[in-house]
């Protein structure tokens, strides 16, 4: 089996301890570098970004639009203030209305005409020309309303300055946006990573097309019929059976799974779809895998990898952006208010027992990503259990005096605000479980078929399960099933307002919970 480094080059800043832990978690051995390179295949991303990081890159389009909104309205407000007889406060509404209409028209047209897509082969000059046309239409709307309201007394020089300033600001901004998107594509931040299910001639044709295009990465092939599968297809390694995708070290880096099997085999298609449905990664089925034009159309759609679309508020990208903004804003407020409490707790932990104030543990994040979660240490340092192989029980002798108070009130979780700001966790979501956590003598993930489904969203500091009484250790298979079901219920219902409600009721619910052992 190839070493972990044959897939993921270890970042220079990663500590030796973390690197060894990552290799141990993946079961990597000491295979030679030559063998590793052969197993990597012809698609070798220059930059390895997991699906969470790639998703964050997609959502940057909302920041683009936010900057455009600020620039456009700043120009409109500045122009409106110039029409006043003296101070800006003396500006009349009737004088400001044309500029407000012009700014609104520009922003609506920019969004409706998809000027935030930044397509892969987009001509930058043509894009800027379209932006200029939109600003011209906004200027025409403003001028038309100005003539209606003011007639011959319309202050045309001010309108001209508003148009010129808006044109300059937005053209400059979109020039920067275009350069940034091109840079991200070149670095691989927006280059999709796919795996193929089915070591078939259809997969061979798909990989040949991808090799010619070189605009996406085929990381590997998976097939249940390993006994008769080749070791590689067109240089792309066959990495294992389909169920291996549920916990493979490549899983956090996969953007799309392509089923390259004959769609006429309906039973097999349904079975594979059911088994892979627990992953957050989307599935694409080649409807006519024998047709080169259909394969090329699928690859073209995958390779576009556009930034998030500026469409309705119900879109997954919009929900993800709103959730991220909620995490950042409330997370910063929480740290600003709670930093004296954090310092006091850290001091109390150090004074209560020898050892560091903080405890680090590797846990599963979004799409099986391994993250390092921070907590206040609640156990004796020599008895710390990084893998949660023995879950906490009542009167557990490993827990310190301060630790009991911290665990009962969940104050030990507060350092995870840093994980939230880093984007590894969210304020609300399924609680992250330690990698290899056991319930009794069995790994918890093996007790429930849909366990991996809870990784379809980033883990949270609190969550639906926590406020419904399912918190702390799980000692039976029934408790694991209930936790997973509550997590799935949350994922299917997640919204900005539900998250806000969970945050608001977390403190009274946890303080009133005297039954859970933590």
matplotlib code that plots the C-alpha trace (Angstrom):
import matplotlib.pyplot as plt

x = [0.0, 1.4, 2.4, 0.2, 2.7, 2.2, -1.2, -0.8, 2.5, 2.8, 2.8, 6.0, 4.3, 2.8, 4.5, 6.2, 3.7, 0.7, 2.3, 2.9, -0.6, -2.0, 0.1, -1.1, -4.7, -4.5, -2.7, 0.2, 3.3, 6.9, 6.4, 9.1, 8.7, 8.9, 6.0, 4.1, 4.5, 3.3, 0.1, -0.6, -1.3, -1.1, -3.3, -1.2, -2.8, -0.2, -2.3, -4.3, -7.4, -10.1, -13.8, -14.3, -11.5, -12.7, -16.2, -14.9, -13.2, -16.5, -18.2, -15.8, -18.2, -20.4, -17.6, -17.1, -20.7, -20.5, -17.6, -19.5, -22.5, -20.4, -18.6, -21.8, -23.8, -20.8, -20.6, -24.4, -24.5, -21.5, -23.1, -26.4, -24.6, -23.1, -26.6, -27.4, -27.2, -24.7, -24.1, -24.9, -27.6, -29.5, -29.7, -33.3, -34.9, -36.0, -32.3, -31.0, -33.7, -32.1, -28.7, -30.4, -32.3, -29.1, -27.2, -30.1, -30.3, -26.5, -26.5, -29.6, -28.3, -24.9, -26.5, -29.2, -26.7, -24.4, -21.5, -20.2, -19.7, -16.1, -16.2, -13.1, -12.5, -14.0, -12.5, -11.6, -11.9, -15.4, -16.4, -15.3, -17.2, -20.3, -19.8, -19.4, -22.6, -24.5, -23.2, -24.3, -27.8, -27.8, -26.7, -29.5, -32.0, -30.7, -30.7, -34.2, -35.6, -33.5, -35.1, -38.6, -38.0, -35.9, -36.4, -34.1, -32.5, -31.0, -27.4, -25.7, -22.1, -22.9, -24.5, -21.4, -19.1, -21.2, -21.1, -17.3, -16.6, -18.9, -17.4, -13.9, -14.6, -16.4, -14.1, -11.1, -12.9, -13.8, -10.3, -9.1, -11.8, -10.9, -7.2, -7.9, -10.2, -7.6, -4.9, -7.1, -7.8, -4.1, -3.2, -5.9, -8.2, -11.0, -10.0, -12.4, -11.2, -13.2, -13.1, -14.6, -16.7, -16.4, -13.2, -14.7, -14.1, -16.4, -14.1, -11.2, -12.8, -13.7, -10.1, -8.7, -10.9, -9.8, -6.2, -6.6, -8.5, -6.2, -8.8, -9.8, -8.1, -9.1, -7.8, -8.6, -11.0, -13.1, -14.8, -16.4, -15.0, -11.4, -10.6, -10.9, -10.0, -6.7, -4.3, -4.7, -6.7, -4.7, -2.3, -5.1, -4.8, -7.7, -7.8, -10.3, -13.9, -16.8, -17.4, -13.8, -14.9, -16.8, -13.5, -10.7, -8.0, -8.9, -12.6, -12.2, -10.6, -13.3, -15.7, -17.6, -18.1, -18.7, -20.5, -18.9, -21.1, -23.7, -27.0, -28.9, -27.7, -30.4, -30.1, -26.4, -26.9, -29.5, -27.4, -24.3, -26.3, -27.8, -24.4, -22.8, -25.7, -24.4, -21.4, -21.8, -20.1, -22.4, -22.9, -22.9, -24.1, -22.9, -26.3, -24.6, -21.1, -20.3, -20.8, -17.7, -19.8, -21.7, -18.5, -17.1, -20.3, -20.0, -16.4, -17.1, -19.8, -17.5, -14.5, -16.3, -16.2, -17.8, -17.9, -21.2, -24.1, -25.8, -29.3, -32.2, -31.8, -32.7, -29.7, -27.1, -24.4, -26.4, -27.2, -23.5, -22.5, -25.1, -24.0, -20.4, -21.2, -23.2, -20.3, -17.7, -19.8, -21.1, -17.8, -15.9, -18.5, -18.2, -14.4, -14.6, -17.0, -15.6, -11.8, -11.6, -13.5, -11.3, -8.2, -9.7, -10.7, -7.2, -5.6, -7.9, -7.1, -3.4, -3.7, -6.0, -3.7, -0.3, -0.3, -1.4, -4.6, -5.7, -6.3, -6.1, -7.9, -8.1, -11.8, -13.8, -15.0, -16.9, -16.7, -14.5, -11.8, -9.5, -9.4, -7.6, -10.3, -9.3, -10.8, -9.9, -8.3, -10.7, -8.8, -5.5, -2.8, -1.4, -4.9, -5.9, -7.7, -7.0, -9.0, -12.0, -11.5, -13.0, -15.9, -16.5, -18.7, -20.2, -17.5, -14.8, -11.5, -9.7, -11.7, -10.3, -12.3, -12.4, -13.0, -16.3, -17.6, -16.4, -17.9, -21.2, -21.6, -19.8, -17.4, -14.6, -15.8, -15.2, -11.7, -13.5, -14.4, -11.0, -12.0, -15.1, -13.2, -10.7, -13.7, -13.2, -16.3, -19.5, -21.4, -24.2, -23.9, -23.4, -20.8, -17.4, -16.5, -13.0, -11.5, -11.8, -14.3, -15.7, -19.1, -18.3, -15.8, -17.1, -16.1, -19.2, -19.1, -19.8, -23.0, -25.1, -25.3, -26.0, -23.2, -21.2, -24.3, -23.6, -20.4, -22.4, -22.1, -19.4, -19.5, -20.7, -19.9, -23.6, -26.4, -29.8, -28.8, -27.3, -30.4, -32.6, -30.7, -28.2, -24.9, -21.8, -20.6, -22.7, -22.5, -25.0, -25.8, -29.3, -27.7, -25.5, -28.6, -30.5, -27.6, -27.2, -30.9, -31.0, -28.0, -29.6, -32.8, -30.8, -28.9, -32.2, -33.8, -30.7, -31.4, -30.1, -33.0, -32.9, -29.2, -30.0, -32.7, -30.3, -27.7, -30.2, -31.6, -28.2, -27.2, -30.6, -30.9, -27.4, -27.5, -30.9, -29.6, -28.7, -28.9, -26.2, -22.8, -19.9]
y = [0.0, 3.4, 5.9, 8.8, 11.2, 9.6, 11.3, 14.3, 16.2, 17.2, 21.0, 22.5, 24.0, 20.8, 19.4, 16.0, 14.8, 15.6, 14.1, 10.8, 10.9, 11.4, 8.5, 6.3, 7.2, 6.2, 3.0, 4.1, 2.0, 2.8, 2.2, 3.6, 7.0, 5.3, 3.1, 6.1, 8.1, 5.2, 4.9, 8.6, 8.3, 11.0, 13.5, 15.2, 18.4, 21.1, 22.1, 19.7, 21.3, 19.3, 19.8, 22.2, 24.5, 24.2, 25.1, 28.2, 29.2, 28.9, 31.1, 34.0, 35.3, 36.5, 38.7, 40.0, 41.1, 42.6, 44.8, 45.8, 46.7, 48.9, 50.6, 51.3, 52.7, 54.8, 56.4, 57.0, 58.5, 60.7, 62.0, 62.6, 64.6, 66.9, 68.0, 69.5, 73.2, 72.9, 70.0, 66.4, 66.4, 69.0, 66.7, 66.3, 62.9, 64.0, 64.8, 61.4, 59.2, 59.2, 58.0, 55.4, 54.1, 54.0, 52.1, 49.6, 49.1, 48.4, 45.9, 44.0, 43.8, 42.6, 39.7, 38.9, 38.8, 36.4, 38.8, 36.9, 33.6, 34.2, 31.2, 29.1, 30.4, 33.8, 36.8, 39.4, 42.3, 41.1, 40.8, 44.3, 45.6, 43.9, 45.6, 48.9, 48.4, 47.6, 50.8, 52.7, 51.3, 52.3, 55.8, 55.9, 55.0, 57.6, 60.3, 59.5, 59.8, 63.0, 64.6, 63.5, 65.0, 68.1, 68.9, 71.6, 72.0, 68.5, 68.8, 67.0, 67.5, 65.7, 62.8, 62.7, 62.5, 59.7, 57.7, 58.1, 57.2, 54.2, 53.0, 53.3, 51.6, 48.6, 48.1, 48.1, 45.7, 43.3, 43.4, 42.3, 39.6, 38.2, 38.0, 36.3, 33.7, 33.0, 32.6, 30.2, 28.1, 28.0, 26.9, 24.2, 25.8, 25.7, 22.5, 19.7, 16.4, 13.4, 9.6, 7.0, 4.1, 1.2, -0.2, -0.6, 0.4, 3.3, 4.5, 4.1, 6.4, 8.9, 9.1, 9.3, 12.4, 13.9, 13.4, 15.3, 18.1, 18.5, 20.7, 18.3, 15.7, 12.0, 10.8, 7.1, 4.4, 2.2, -1.1, -3.9, -6.5, -6.1, -9.7, -9.0, -5.3, -4.0, -2.3, 1.0, 2.4, 4.7, 5.3, 6.1, 3.7, 1.3, 2.1, -0.4, -1.4, 1.1, 0.9, 2.0, 5.5, 6.0, 6.3, 6.4, 9.1, 10.6, 11.1, 14.6, 15.8, 14.5, 16.9, 14.5, 10.8, 9.6, 6.3, 4.9, 1.8, 0.8, 2.6, -0.4, -2.3, -0.6, -2.8, -2.1, 1.6, 1.8, -0.2, 2.0, 5.2, 4.0, 3.1, 6.4, 8.6, 9.1, 11.1, 14.8, 14.3, 14.6, 11.7, 11.9, 9.0, 8.7, 8.2, 7.0, 6.1, 4.7, 8.1, 10.3, 13.5, 12.6, 11.9, 15.2, 17.0, 15.5, 16.5, 20.0, 20.5, 19.2, 21.2, 24.5, 24.6, 28.0, 30.1, 29.9, 31.2, 34.4, 32.9, 32.5, 32.6, 28.9, 27.7, 25.5, 28.0, 30.8, 28.8, 27.9, 31.5, 32.7, 30.0, 31.0, 34.7, 33.7, 31.7, 34.5, 37.3, 35.5, 33.8, 37.0, 38.5, 35.5, 35.7, 39.4, 38.9, 35.7, 36.2, 36.9, 33.7, 31.7, 33.0, 32.3, 28.7, 28.1, 29.2, 27.0, 24.0, 24.5, 25.0, 22.0, 19.3, 19.1, 19.5, 21.9, 23.9, 22.8, 19.3, 18.5, 15.6, 14.5, 14.3, 13.9, 17.1, 17.8, 15.0, 12.8, 15.5, 15.1, 18.2, 19.0, 20.1, 22.2, 21.8, 22.7, 19.7, 17.9, 14.7, 14.0, 14.6, 11.1, 9.6, 11.7, 9.6, 11.0, 8.3, 8.1, 4.4, 4.5, 6.8, 8.8, 7.3, 8.6, 9.1, 8.5, 8.6, 10.2, 13.4, 16.2, 18.3, 21.3, 19.0, 17.8, 21.3, 22.1, 19.0, 19.4, 23.0, 22.3, 25.1, 22.8, 23.3, 27.0, 26.9, 25.4, 29.0, 29.0, 26.0, 27.9, 31.0, 28.8, 27.3, 23.8, 23.8, 25.7, 27.1, 24.6, 21.2, 17.5, 17.2, 16.1, 12.6, 11.4, 9.3, 5.6, 6.4, 3.2, 2.4, -0.6, -2.7, -1.6, 1.4, 3.7, 4.3, 0.6, 0.5, 2.6, 2.3, 6.0, 7.2, 8.9, 10.9, 13.2, 14.4, 16.1, 19.3, 20.9, 19.7, 22.2, 23.4, 22.7, 21.1, 19.8, 16.5, 18.5, 20.4, 17.3, 15.5, 13.5, 14.8, 13.3, 9.7, 7.0, 3.6, 1.6, 1.1, 2.6, 5.8, 5.9, 5.4, 8.2, 10.6, 9.9, 10.3, 13.6, 14.8, 13.7, 15.5, 18.7, 18.4, 18.0, 21.0, 23.3, 27.0, 30.4, 30.7, 27.2, 27.7, 30.9, 29.2, 26.3, 28.9, 30.8, 27.7, 25.9, 27.6, 27.1, 23.5, 22.5, 24.1, 22.4, 19.0, 17.0, 13.5, 13.5, 12.2, 14.1]
z = [0.0, -0.9, 1.7, 2.6, 1.1, -2.3, -2.3, 0.0, 0.3, 4.0, 4.4, 5.6, 8.6, 9.8, 12.9, 13.0, 15.6, 13.4, 10.3, 12.2, 13.5, 10.0, 8.6, 11.5, 10.9, 7.2, 7.9, 5.6, 5.3, 4.2, 0.5, -1.7, -3.4, -6.8, -6.0, -4.6, -7.7, -9.8, -7.7, -8.0, -11.7, -14.3, -12.5, -9.8, -8.3, -7.5, -4.5, -2.4, -1.1, 0.5, -0.3, 2.6, 1.4, -2.2, -1.1, 0.7, -2.6, -4.4, -1.9, -2.5, -5.2, -2.4, -1.1, -4.7, -4.8, -1.4, -2.4, -5.6, -3.5, -1.2, -4.0, -6.0, -3.2, -1.9, -5.4, -5.4, -1.9, -2.7, -5.8, -4.0, -1.3, -4.0, -5.1, -1.6, -1.1, 1.7, 4.0, 3.0, 5.6, 3.6, 0.5, -0.6, -1.3, -4.7, -5.6, -4.3, -6.0, -9.5, -8.1, -6.0, -9.0, -11.0, -8.3, -7.9, -11.7, -11.9, -9.1, -10.3, -13.8, -12.7, -10.8, -13.4, -16.3, -14.5, -14.3, -11.3, -12.9, -14.3, -16.7, -17.3, -20.8, -20.3, -22.2, -19.6, -22.0, -23.0, -19.4, -18.6, -21.6, -20.3, -16.9, -18.6, -20.6, -17.4, -15.8, -18.9, -18.5, -14.9, -15.9, -18.4, -15.8, -13.4, -16.1, -17.2, -13.7, -13.2, -16.3, -15.0, -11.6, -12.5, -16.1, -17.4, -14.0, -13.9, -12.6, -15.5, -14.3, -11.1, -13.1, -15.2, -12.2, -10.7, -13.9, -14.3, -10.6, -10.7, -14.0, -12.7, -9.3, -10.8, -13.7, -11.3, -9.0, -11.7, -13.1, -9.7, -9.5, -12.9, -12.0, -8.7, -10.3, -13.0, -10.3, -8.3, -11.3, -12.2, -8.6, -8.6, -6.1, -8.6, -10.4, -9.7, -8.2, -9.3, -8.8, -11.1, -9.9, -12.3, -13.7, -17.2, -20.7, -20.1, -17.4, -19.8, -22.4, -19.7, -18.4, -22.0, -22.5, -19.2, -20.1, -23.3, -21.6, -18.5, -16.7, -13.9, -11.8, -11.8, -8.4, -8.7, -9.7, -7.3, -8.2, -6.3, -8.7, -7.6, -8.5, -12.2, -12.2, -13.5, -11.1, -13.1, -16.0, -18.3, -15.4, -12.9, -10.0, -9.0, -5.2, -3.8, -3.5, -3.5, 0.2, 0.7, -0.5, 2.8, 4.8, 2.3, 2.8, -0.6, 0.4, 1.8, -1.4, -3.8, -5.5, -7.6, -8.1, -11.6, -12.2, -15.3, -15.6, -18.1, -17.0, -18.3, -15.3, -13.2, -10.1, -9.8, -10.4, -7.7, -5.3, -5.8, -5.6, -2.3, -0.8, -1.8, -0.9, 2.6, 1.3, 0.7, -2.7, -5.7, -8.1, -11.9, -14.0, -17.6, -19.4, -22.6, -21.6, -25.1, -26.7, -26.8, -27.1, -23.9, -22.0, -23.2, -22.1, -18.6, -18.3, -19.6, -17.0, -14.3, -15.4, -15.5, -11.7, -11.6, -8.5, -6.5, -8.5, -7.4, -7.5, -5.1, -1.4, -1.1, -3.0, -1.1, -1.8, -0.4, 2.7, 3.1, 2.8, 5.3, 7.7, 7.4, 8.0, 11.0, 12.4, 11.8, 13.2, 16.3, 16.8, 16.9, 19.3, 21.6, 21.8, 22.4, 25.3, 26.7, 26.6, 30.4, 31.0, 28.7, 30.5, 33.9, 33.0, 31.5, 34.8, 36.9, 34.8, 35.2, 38.9, 39.4, 37.9, 36.2, 32.4, 29.7, 29.9, 26.4, 25.0, 21.2, 19.6, 16.0, 14.9, 11.8, 10.1, 6.9, 4.4, 6.6, 6.8, 9.8, 11.9, 15.2, 17.8, 20.8, 24.3, 27.8, 29.4, 31.7, 32.5, 34.2, 31.6, 31.8, 31.3, 28.3, 25.7, 22.2, 20.4, 22.8, 23.0, 26.5, 26.8, 30.0, 32.7, 35.9, 38.6, 36.0, 37.9, 34.9, 35.2, 37.3, 39.8, 37.5, 34.6, 36.1, 36.3, 32.8, 31.3, 33.1, 31.7, 28.3, 29.1, 28.0, 24.4, 24.3, 22.7, 19.6, 18.8, 17.2, 15.0, 14.0, 12.9, 11.0, 9.1, 10.3, 12.4, 12.7, 15.7, 15.0, 13.6, 14.5, 17.2, 15.9, 17.1, 17.7, 15.0, 16.0, 18.9, 20.3, 21.8, 24.0, 22.1, 18.7, 16.6, 16.7, 13.0, 12.4, 14.4, 12.1, 8.3, 7.9, 10.3, 7.5, 6.6, 9.6, 7.8, 5.1, 6.9, 9.1, 12.8, 15.4, 18.9, 19.7, 17.7, 17.4, 19.1, 22.0, 22.8, 22.4, 25.2, 23.1, 24.3, 25.8, 25.5, 23.8, 25.6, 23.5, 19.9, 20.5, 21.7, 18.6, 16.4, 18.2, 17.9, 14.2, 13.5, 15.3, 13.3, 10.0, 11.0, 11.5, 8.2, 6.3, 8.1, 8.4, 8.0, 9.3, 11.6, 13.0, 13.8, 15.6, 17.6, 18.6, 19.7, 21.8, 23.6, 24.1, 27.4, 29.2, 27.9, 28.9, 32.3, 33.0, 31.9, 35.0, 33.4, 30.7, 31.7, 30.1]

ax = plt.figure().add_subplot(projection="3d")
ax.plot(x, y, z, "-o")
ax.set_aspect("equal")
plt.show()
